[in-house]
Amino acid sequence: MLVVVQLIKTRWTVPLGQRPPQLCQGTPERLSVMPLPPNGFVQGAVLHHAEFDETNAYTRPTRANLRTYSDLRHLYHNGLGLRLNTIPQLEVLLRLPEQTISTSLMQLAIGEWGQLSYKTRFGLEREATYTKYVFNITYRAYLDPFVFMRGSPQHTIHLPLEQTP
């Protein structure tokens, strides 16, 4: 079995005192999982990471990579944790900044996929930086590069804005 995690991270800055615009509206919340690993066959987990920011007006990722992991315990990224249960189900856990324990957010059966998103705000003297994290997660028998492009997620969770001073 295979777990595929796609992280799409989008950053934008706003001068302090200004209301943050609804940026990120045009940035994707799901992408095809490319490039595929060399032989196309993977066991364990795949992390597809893409970042968007202001440098190119959010038109294409400023950073993108694909990593494979033989063990889920090694895949812990931006607070996201995964645990396989004996049912078999994939349990999706999240620990946001300033939290000491992870919270179980969703259970995925084989063939299902879910989407989890949250935003953070980091304020400096003259500007605030916002970051939007979108995790697309699936648990399946094989790697389908278009899994997140076909249909809608079976589970969707959007968490409120987390603020860091």
C-alpha positions as CSV (number, residue, x, y, z in Angstrom):
1,M,0.0,0.0,0.0
2,L,1.0,3.6,-0.6
3,V,0.4,6.9,1.0
4,V,0.6,10.0,-1.1
5,V,0.9,13.5,0.5
6,Q,0.8,16.6,-1.5
7,L,1.7,19.9,0.3
8,I,0.9,23.1,-1.5
9,K,2.2,26.1,0.4
10,T,1.4,29.7,-0.6
11,R,3.0,32.8,1.0
12,W,2.1,36.5,0.8
13,T,3.0,39.7,2.8
14,V,0.8,42.6,3.7
15,P,1.8,45.9,5.3
16,L,0.7,46.2,8.9
17,G,-2.6,48.0,9.3
18,Q,-3.9,46.9,5.9
19,R,-6.6,44.3,5.7
20,P,-5.2,41.1,4.0
21,P,-6.5,40.7,0.5
22,Q,-8.1,37.4,-0.5
23,L,-4.9,36.3,-2.2
24,C,-4.4,32.6,-2.8
25,Q,-7.8,32.6,-4.5
26,G,-6.2,31.8,-7.9
27,T,-3.5,29.5,-6.6
28,P,-4.2,25.8,-6.9
29,E,-5.3,23.6,-4.0
30,R,-4.4,20.4,-5.8
31,L,-2.0,19.5,-8.5
32,S,-0.9,16.4,-10.4
33,V,1.8,14.4,-8.7
34,M,4.8,14.9,-10.9
35,P,7.4,14.0,-11.7
36,L,6.9,10.3,-11.0
37,P,9.7,8.3,-9.3
38,P,12.1,6.7,-11.8
39,N,10.4,3.3,-12.0
40,G,6.9,4.6,-11.2
41,F,6.5,2.0,-8.5
42,V,6.8,3.1,-4.8
43,Q,6.0,1.4,-1.5
44,G,5.6,3.4,1.7
45,A,5.0,7.1,1.1
46,V,5.4,9.9,-1.4
47,L,5.6,13.6,-0.5
48,H,5.0,16.1,-3.3
49,H,5.8,19.6,-2.1
50,A,5.1,22.8,-4.2
51,E,5.4,26.4,-3.0
52,F,3.9,29.6,-4.5
53,D,4.8,33.2,-3.6
54,E,4.8,36.8,-4.8
55,T,8.1,36.5,-6.8
56,N,6.3,35.2,-9.9
57,A,2.8,36.5,-9.2
58,Y,1.7,33.0,-8.1
59,T,1.8,31.7,-11.7
60,R,4.0,28.7,-11.1
61,P,5.7,27.1,-8.1
62,T,8.9,28.7,-6.9
63,R,9.9,25.4,-5.4
64,A,8.7,21.9,-6.1
65,N,10.0,18.4,-5.3
66,L,9.0,14.8,-4.8
67,R,10.4,12.6,-2.1
68,T,9.8,8.9,-1.4
69,Y,9.9,7.3,2.1
70,S,10.0,3.6,2.9
71,D,8.4,4.3,6.3
72,L,5.6,6.6,7.3
73,R,7.3,7.4,10.6
74,H,9.8,9.5,8.6
75,L,7.2,11.6,6.9
76,Y,6.4,14.4,9.3
77,H,6.1,17.7,7.6
78,N,4.7,21.2,8.7
79,G,2.9,19.6,11.7
80,L,1.3,16.8,9.6
81,G,1.7,13.3,11.0
82,L,0.3,10.0,9.6
83,R,-0.4,6.7,11.4
84,L,-1.6,3.4,9.8
85,N,-4.2,1.7,11.9
86,T,-4.9,-2.1,11.7
87,I,-8.3,-1.7,10.1
88,P,-6.5,-0.8,7.6
89,Q,-7.1,3.0,7.7
90,L,-4.8,5.9,7.5
91,E,-5.1,8.4,10.5
92,V,-4.2,12.0,9.7
93,L,-2.8,13.9,12.7
94,L,-1.9,17.6,12.9
95,R,0.1,19.6,15.5
96,L,0.0,23.3,14.8
97,P,2.6,25.8,16.1
98,E,2.4,26.3,19.9
99,Q,0.7,22.9,20.4
100,T,2.4,20.0,22.3
101,I,0.1,17.2,21.2
102,S,-1.2,16.1,17.8
103,T,-4.9,16.1,17.1
104,S,-6.5,13.3,15.0
105,L,-8.4,15.0,12.1
106,M,-9.6,12.3,9.7
107,Q,-9.5,8.6,8.9
108,L,-8.9,7.6,5.3
109,A,-9.9,4.1,4.0
110,I,-8.0,2.5,1.0
111,G,-8.8,4.5,-2.1
112,E,-10.0,7.6,-0.4
113,W,-8.4,11.0,-0.3
114,G,-8.8,14.0,2.0
115,Q,-7.9,17.7,2.0
116,L,-6.7,19.6,5.1
117,S,-5.9,23.3,5.0
118,Y,-4.9,26.0,7.4
119,K,-3.3,29.5,7.4
120,T,-0.8,31.1,9.7
121,R,0.1,34.7,10.2
122,F,3.5,36.0,11.4
123,G,3.6,39.7,12.2
124,L,6.7,41.9,12.1
125,E,7.0,45.6,12.8
126,R,6.0,46.8,9.3
127,E,4.4,43.8,7.6
128,A,2.6,40.5,8.2
129,T,3.4,37.3,6.4
130,Y,0.6,34.9,5.7
131,T,1.1,31.3,4.7
132,K,-1.6,28.9,3.5
133,Y,-0.9,25.2,3.8
134,V,-3.0,22.7,1.8
135,F,-2.4,19.0,2.3
136,N,-4.0,16.5,-0.1
137,I,-3.6,13.0,1.3
138,T,-4.5,9.6,-0.1
139,Y,-4.1,5.9,0.8
140,R,-4.1,3.6,-2.1
141,A,-2.6,0.5,-3.8
142,Y,-0.6,2.4,-6.5
143,L,0.6,5.8,-7.5
144,D,-1.8,7.6,-9.8
145,P,-0.3,11.0,-10.7
146,F,-3.8,12.5,-11.3
147,V,-5.4,11.2,-8.1
148,F,-6.1,14.7,-6.7
149,M,-7.3,16.1,-10.0
150,R,-10.1,13.5,-10.4
151,G,-13.2,14.4,-8.4
152,S,-13.5,16.0,-5.0
153,P,-12.0,14.8,-1.7
154,Q,-14.1,12.5,0.5
155,H,-13.0,14.4,3.6
156,T,-12.3,18.2,3.8
157,I,-11.1,20.1,6.8
158,H,-10.4,23.9,6.8
159,L,-9.0,25.1,10.1
160,P,-9.2,28.8,11.2
161,L,-6.2,31.2,10.9
162,E,-3.5,30.5,13.5
163,Q,-1.7,33.6,14.6
164,T,1.9,33.7,15.8
165,P,3.2,36.9,17.3
